[in-house]
Amino acid sequence: MGFYFDFEDADGFATGAIGQPGDRTFYVQVRGDGRTVSIKCEKQQVAALAEYLRGMLADMPDTGTDIDSTSASLVNPVEQDFVLGSVGLGVDRPNMRMVVQLEEMVLVDEDDEDIFDLLDEDDEDNDNSTVVRVMLTPSQARAFCETADLFINAGRAICKWCAAPVDPAGHACPKFN
């Protein structure tokens, strides 16, 4: 059985990473109404979400540049609620909000059938994925994008010859083989 979380007035829409560069775990965290949902994701998912939010902000009227970076920072303890699968984005123009829908990754077998559906064939309501829907103000979206940039760029250095990440212990560059 999946869960549905709806954050109409989120207190925070945050991202961050836990661990050392090269071995970090990225999260998106939504807070509001006394609830906190922490979603494990990939660095590329955070980067793509920030990029699309920036594009959406560019198409919206300027409502000010105030940024509350505390709302975009992870709050501890970070306990994974689910792993991010698909992301949906939209705009609620009458309310000047961005809509972000985060859906749980669904595991499938080689026949593209939901593994959980196969385990529970007698259950008629087989929707086992969790969904989080959050309405963001432009300020919250800008703060998320800035925080995402900080964590994305704080990773390992990039090799100038092969563009691969360089580990602190060294790097065997394939360009020098």
N, C-alpha and C positions, 0 to 999 in steps of 0.2 A: 504494500500500500504506500503510495507516494503522498507527499505533503504539498500544500500550496500556501505560499507566504505572499501577502500583498502589503507593500509598504507605500501607502499614499503620501505620507509625510515622513520620509526617512530622516533620522538624526545624523546618519553617516553612511556614506558610500565610499569604501576605502579599498586600497590595495597595498600590498607589501610582500616581502619575502622573508622567510626564516631560514637561516643556515648561512654557510660560507659560500662565496662565489664559486660556481662550478658544482655546487651541491645544495642549491637553494630550492625551497618549495614556495611557490607563489600562491597567494590567496586574494580573493575578492571578498569583502565583508560588508554586509548590509546591517544597519542598526536602526531600530525604531520601535516605539510602543513597548519598550522593555524587553525586546527580543534582539538577539544577535544571530545572524546566519553567516557562517564562514564556509566559503566554497574554494576547494583546492583547484588550481588551474595551472596552465602552462604560461611561461613568460611571453610566448608569442600571442596567446589569447589576451593577455593584459595589454600588450602593445597594439593589437588590432582594435580592441575595445576603445582604447584612448584615441586612436586615429579616427575611428568612426564618430566618436563623440565630438572630436574637434570639427569634423566636417558638418555635423549637425549644428554645432554652435555657430559656425560661419553662416549658416542659412537662417539663423534666428535673429530677430532684432537685438541690438545691444541693450542689455538690461543692467549694465554696470560691470565693473571689473573686480568687485569685492570677492575675495577668495578666503575661505575658512579652511586652512590646511589641516586643522585638528579633526575635521569631519572626514578627511580622506586618509587618516592614519589608522592602522590596525589597532584594535583594543584587545589586550591580553586578558585571559588566556585565549589563544586561537585554537579552537577545536573544530576539526573538519566535519561539516555536516554532510557534504557530498562532493563528488568530482564533477567539474563543469563539462557539459557536453555542448549543446548548441546555445547560441545567444541571439536574441531578437531585439531589434531597436526600432523605435518609432517616436513620433512627436505628437504631443497633445497641445496643439497651437492655441486653442482658447484659454488654456491655463498656463501657457508658456512653460511647459515641462517636457522633459525627455523621458520616454518610457524604455526601460531596460528589462528584458525578460531573460533570466538565466535558468537553463534547464539541465537537469542531472544527466550525466552520461549513461546511456543504456547499453548494457552488454548484450551482444548478439552472438549466435553460433554461426557456423559456416553456411547455414541456410538462411541467414538474415532473420532468424526468429529470436525474439526477446527471450533470453535465458530464464528470466524470472517467470515469464508466462508459461514456459515449459515445466517449471517446477511446481506451479500452482494452477493446473489445468481446470480444476473444479471451480475456481473463483471466476465469476462472470465479469467483475470489474477489475481487469488486469492492468490498470495504470499504476505502475510501481515507481514512476519517476517523480522527483521533487521539482517544483517550479517556484522560482522567486521572481516576483514582479515588483519593480521599484520605480517610482516617479521622482525624477531628479530636477532640481532647479538648475539654471545655467551656472550658478556659482558652485554648486556641488559637482557638476560635470567638469568645470575648469579645474577645481581642486583635485579631482580624481586624475585628470590628465597630467597635471604637474607632478603629483606624487608618483604616478606610473613612470614618468620620464626619469625621475630620480632613481627608482629601483631598477629599471631596465638598463640604465647607463652605469650603474654601480657594479656591474658584473666583472668578469675577467677581461683583461686587456685583449685586444685583437691583434693577431700577427699581421704585420704590414705586407708580408709576401703572399700568404695563402688565405688570409681573412678568417682563419679558424681561431677559436678562443685559446689563449695561452694559460696553461695551468701554472700555479705558483711554483711547482716543482720543476718546471721546464716544459719545453715544447719541441717535439720532433717535427719540424716543418717539412711537408712533402715536397716543397719546391727545391729543397737542398738534397734530395736523394740522388 
